[in-house]
Amino acid sequence: SEQSDVIVAVIDTGVEFDHHDLAANMWVNVAERDGVAGVDDDQNGVIDDVHGAAFVNGRQVGNPRDDNGHGTHCAGTIAAVANGQGVVGMAQAKIMALKVLTRNGGGLTSDAIRCIDYAIRNEAKIMSNSWGGQGAVTPVLEQAIERAQRAGILFVAAAGNDNRNIDRISYSPANSRNDNVLTVGAINFTGRRSGFSNFGTQNVDIGAPGGTGAPADSDDILSTYLNDDFAF
């Protein structure tokens, strides 16, 4: 498959951007790559943001390195390099790494909004959002997703892993009312819903492979992982 210039912003725990099965498909901010280390060469408020940025606990830095593994795993499923080794992503796109979640998987909505706006400014076409929480989508988050919609960006949201009907119990950002939101639930190898996946005829748009849900084998998708490795 040929390399695509479509930029996918992975808003998650970060990405191990120098992983041998991801590096060639990472988005590059040329101004920062070719600029001076320690200088905000493109004057966007983030220093040395070569492959993306981290917006965590109200701070912003140019190093979106993953310290959890989740974001790297998602990035591999999207765009691991078709190089005859490891795994191959679904699309040979460019991955923009945006770290919003901490090592423990927590994060602030305000930081997620900053990630969304960074991705809009830097011309991402798709945003991968495998995060969320119970409750309605806040107005400021809805407005950020609407800004992405106006920019022609597809906002992919996780349905969540609580085995709940999110038509009845709201889950954010999956329940966003913006037309550019594609909410994805998990299915297993038989095509049935994974037992852990949230569901809802109004708010879940599509299912994608995500594991059996059996306690000892909840994840069946092999992908890139920390320390230049792979994991299920």
HELIX and SHEET records of a PDB file:
HELIX    1   1 ALA A   23  ASN A   25  5                                   3    
HELIX    2   2 VAL A   30  ARG A   33  1                                   4    
HELIX    3   3 HIS A   70  ALA A   79  1                                  10    
HELIX    4   4 THR A  109  ARG A  121  1                                  13    
HELIX    5   5 PRO A  139  ARG A  150  1                                  12    
SHEET    1   A 8 ARG A  59  VAL A  61  0                                        
SHEET    2   A 8 GLY A  52  VAL A  56 -1                                        
SHEET    3   A 8 LYS A  94  LYS A  99  1                                        
SHEET    4   A 8 ILE A   7  ASP A  12  1                                        
SHEET    5   A 8 ILE A 126  ASN A 129  1                                        
SHEET    6   A 8 LEU A 154  ALA A 158  1                                        
SHEET    7   A 8 VAL A 181  ILE A 187  1                                        
SHEET    8   A 8 ILE A 206  PRO A 209  1                                        
SHEET    1   B 2 GLY A 133  GLN A 134  0                                        
SHEET    2   B 2 TYR A 171  SER A 172 -1                                        
SHEET    1   C 2 SER A 223  TYR A 225  0                                        
SHEET    2   C 2 ASP A 229  ALA A 231 -1                                        
END                                                                             
